[in-house]
Amino acid sequence: MTRYQAGSYQVETWESPSSTLGCAKRVSVLVPPSRTSATTVMPVLYLLHGFGGSRQTWLRGTRLVEVLD
């Protein structure tokens, strides 16, 4: 897992194998500063990039982190 800071959020890259696609897929997860432990239950918002994008599209092509801060 890789991590970097974006505003007050920690961005973590999670990888999971996909038997359907036959390869591992990665997702970017914005972890809010209010998370106190790995077992803390948090609300989830899934943002799909669509055709031609990547898992970084919402982070790099929008003001998502600024709006959330």
Secondary structure, 3 states (H helix, E strand, C coil): CEEEEECCEEEEEEEEEECCCCEEEEEEEEECCCCCCCCCCCCCCCCCCCCCCCCCHHHHCCCHHHHHC
